[in-house]
Amino acid sequence: MENLPGNLGIAVKRSATESGPFKKARQWTILLVDDHGKLISFSRFKEAVIISASMLFVAIIAAVILFFLYKNTQNDNNKLQDILTTSQKKTGSLRNENDILMARLVISESKVNANYANKKASMPKKPLDNDSGIRPSAKPALVKNNNKDKKPAIVSVDNFNVYYDKDKKILSVQYIINNKNLNTKISGYTIVILKDNEVNQNEWLILPYDNLIEGKPSGKTGQAFLISNFRKIKFKATQLTNQNRFKKVTVFVFSNKRELLLEKDFPFLIKGL
């Protein structure tokens, strides 16, 4: 009799040998044991490590890019800060030069006025012709006495300008108060009145506001000043839409004792900003 089981085993071994060896794919598995002895398996460890490494690499790349962007932005800010500092220094120097030039201008004007006054005082007076038998009139003597009683102004107002900002609706009035007596300091107050006519005082714009007495400010309020040479004055009126109705601007300068030192009219002419 034939040995059937033996032949069957030989055939199975031969078939397995002919089909070639079977290689199982490697797979990493992490086994965790909890407090109760239960096993917890984690079979995707390799994939998790690769994903984590990739995310770390991307994070490092992003951090490097952000660092370079930050450095470039910081360098640009430093350059802009240097430019701003330089511009501020130039602006300060230009303002100082402007103040020096204005002071020289005021001194030159005072010298010219003083020379003119001295020259006028030194001119010989014409003698009266009494041989003609004409009696001189008494009116010139009265005029001469009035001129003696009137005190010369110790301040002057120059560089008067009016500006209007259409976008912000702001009217700006600017002028310079000059001290004609450079040996002493002058302190006081100044007020401006914008007029559309000489009749209706309720339509006048007073900067800053003050009560009117016979069409003039009382001198109790105003922008204070203390000058040795000159002082630039600025007034602003906001939310002004009908600025073209004004025709004239009157500048008043009072002493600190509320005495009127100067009253001067200027035409209302708006200049561009």
C-alpha positions in Angstrom: 0.0 0.0 0.0 1.1 3.5 -0.7 1.9 5.9 2.1 -0.7 8.6 1.3 -0.1 11.0 4.3 3.6 10.9 3.7 3.2 11.7 0.0 0.8 14.5 0.9 3.3 16.2 3.3 6.1 15.9 0.7 3.8 17.6 -1.9 2.9 20.4 0.4 6.5 21.1 1.3 7.5 21.0 -2.4 4.7 23.4 -3.3 5.7 25.8 -0.5 9.4 25.6 -1.6 8.5 26.3 -5.3 6.2 29.3 -4.4 9.1 31.0 -2.7 9.5 32.4 0.8 6.8 34.8 2.2 8.3 38.0 3.7 6.1 39.8 6.2 6.3 43.7 6.2 7.9 45.3 9.3 5.7 47.4 11.5 6.7 49.3 14.6 4.3 48.9 17.5 4.4 50.6 21.0 2.9 48.7 23.8 1.8 50.6 26.9 0.8 48.9 30.2 -1.7 50.8 32.4 -2.0 50.5 36.2 -4.4 47.5 35.9 -2.1 45.5 33.6 -4.0 46.1 30.4 -2.0 46.4 27.3 -2.5 49.4 25.0 -0.9 49.2 21.6 0.1 52.0 19.3 0.9 50.7 15.9 1.4 54.0 13.9 4.5 55.1 15.7 6.7 55.4 12.6 4.1 57.5 10.8 3.6 59.7 13.9 7.4 60.3 14.1 7.6 61.3 10.5 4.7 63.7 10.7 6.0 65.3 13.9 9.5 65.7 12.3 7.9 67.3 9.2 5.9 69.7 11.3 8.9 70.7 13.3 10.9 71.3 10.1 8.1 73.5 8.7 7.9 75.4 12.0 11.7 76.1 11.9 11.5 77.3 8.3 8.6 79.6 9.2 10.4 80.9 12.2 13.5 81.7 10.1 11.4 83.5 7.5 9.6 85.6 10.2 12.9 86.4 11.8 14.3 87.8 8.6 11.1 89.8 7.9 11.2 91.2 11.4 14.9 92.3 10.9 14.1 94.0 7.6 11.1 95.8 9.1 13.2 96.9 12.1 15.9 98.2 9.8 13.3 100.1 7.8 11.9 101.6 11.0 15.4 102.6 12.1 16.0 104.3 8.8 12.7 106.2 9.0 13.5 107.2 12.5 16.9 108.6 11.5 15.2 110.5 8.6 12.6 111.9 11.0 15.3 113.0 13.5 17.2 114.7 10.8 14.1 116.5 9.5 13.3 117.7 13.0 16.8 119.1 13.5 16.6 120.9 10.1 13.2 122.3 11.0 14.5 123.5 14.4 17.5 125.2 12.7 15.2 126.8 10.1 13.0 128.1 12.9 16.0 129.6 14.7 17.2 131.2 11.5 13.7 132.6 10.9 13.6 134.0 14.4 17.0 135.6 14.0 16.1 137.1 10.6 12.8 138.5 12.0 14.7 140.0 15.0 17.2 141.6 12.6 14.3 142.9 10.5 12.6 144.4 13.5 15.9 146.0 14.6 16.5 147.4 11.1 13.0 148.8 11.0 13.4 150.5 14.4 16.8 151.9 13.3 15.3 153.3 10.1 12.4 154.8 12.0 14.7 156.3 14.5 17.0 157.8 11.8 14.0 159.2 10.0 12.7 160.8 13.2 16.1 162.3 14.0 16.5 163.6 10.4 13.0 165.1 10.5 13.7 166.7 13.9 17.0 168.2 12.7 15.4 169.9 9.7 15.3 173.7 10.1 11.9 175.2 10.6 10.7 177.9 8.2 10.4 181.3 9.8 7.1 183.0 9.9 6.7 185.9 7.5 5.4 188.7 9.8 6.4 191.4 7.3 3.4 190.7 5.2 1.1 191.8 8.0 -0.8 188.5 8.0 -1.5 187.2 11.4 -0.7 183.5 11.7 -3.7 181.3 12.4 -4.1 179.7 15.8 -5.2 176.3 14.4 -1.8 175.1 13.5 -0.7 175.7 17.1 -3.7 173.6 18.3 -2.7 170.8 15.9 0.9 171.0 17.2 -0.3 170.7 20.8 -2.5 167.7 19.9 0.4 166.0 18.4 2.5 166.6 21.5 -0.3 165.1 23.7 -0.6 162.0 21.5 1.8 159.3 22.6 3.7 157.4 19.9 2.8 153.7 19.6 5.3 151.5 21.4 4.2 148.4 19.4 3.4 147.6 15.8 1.5 144.8 14.0 3.1 143.4 10.9 2.9 140.3 8.7 -0.9 140.0 9.0 -2.3 137.0 7.2 -5.6 135.1 7.1 -5.8 131.4 6.2 -8.8 129.1 5.7 -8.8 125.2 5.7 -11.7 124.1 3.6 -11.5 120.5 4.7 -11.4 121.2 8.4 -13.4 124.4 8.2 -10.9 126.3 10.3 -10.1 130.0 9.9 -6.7 131.1 11.1 -5.6 134.7 11.7 -1.9 135.3 12.2 0.3 138.4 12.8 3.4 139.6 14.6 3.5 142.1 17.4 6.8 144.0 17.3 8.3 145.9 20.3 9.5 149.3 19.1 11.3 150.0 22.4 13.9 147.3 22.5 15.2 148.5 25.8 12.2 147.4 27.8 9.9 144.4 27.7 6.2 144.8 26.9 3.4 142.7 28.3 -0.3 142.9 27.5 -3.2 141.3 25.6 -4.3 141.3 22.0 -7.7 140.7 20.4 -9.0 140.7 16.8 -12.5 141.5 15.4 -13.6 140.2 12.0 -16.3 142.6 10.7 -18.7 142.4 7.8 -20.0 145.9 8.4 -19.7 148.7 10.9 -23.3 148.7 12.0 -24.4 145.3 13.2 -22.0 144.3 15.9 -23.8 141.1 16.6 -22.5 139.7 13.3 -18.8 140.4 14.3 -16.5 137.6 15.2 -14.3 138.4 18.2 -11.2 136.3 18.9 -11.1 135.6 21.8 -14.5 136.7 22.8 -14.8 139.9 24.8 -17.5 142.4 25.7 -17.6 145.5 23.4 -17.7 149.0 24.7 -18.6 151.6 22.0 -17.5 149.1 19.3 -14.2 148.3 21.0 -13.1 145.4 23.3 -13.1 146.0 27.0 -9.5 144.6 27.2 -10.5 142.3 30.1 -9.7 139.2 28.0 -7.4 138.4 25.1 -4.3 136.4 24.3 -1.5 137.4 26.7 2.0 138.2 25.4 5.4 139.2 26.8 7.9 140.4 24.2 11.4 141.8 24.1 11.6 141.9 20.3 8.5 140.4 18.7 5.8 137.7 19.2 3.8 135.7 16.6 0.1 135.6 17.4 -2.3 132.9 16.1 -6.1 132.8 16.4 -8.4 130.0 15.1 -12.1 129.8 14.5 -13.6 126.3 14.0 -16.7 125.2 12.1 -16.8 128.4 10.1 -18.6 128.1 6.7 -19.5 131.7 5.8 -16.1 133.2 6.1 -16.4 135.2 2.9 -18.9 137.6 4.5 -16.1 139.4 6.4 -14.6 142.5 4.9 -12.2 143.9 7.5 -10.2 142.8 10.5 -9.3 145.1 13.3 -6.4 144.2 15.6 -6.3 145.6 19.2 -3.3 145.6 21.5 -3.7 146.4 25.2 -1.2 146.8 27.9 -1.2 144.7 31.0 -3.1 147.7 32.7 -5.8 147.4 30.0 -4.7 150.5 28.2 -5.2 150.6 24.4 -1.7 150.6 22.8 -2.7 150.0 19.2 -5.7 149.7 17.0 -5.1 148.8 13.4 -7.4 147.7 10.5 -6.5 145.2 7.8 -8.5 144.0 4.8 -9.9 140.5 5.0 -8.0 138.6 2.3 -7.7 134.8 2.6 -4.4 133.3 1.5 -4.0 129.7 0.5 -2.4 127.2 2.9 
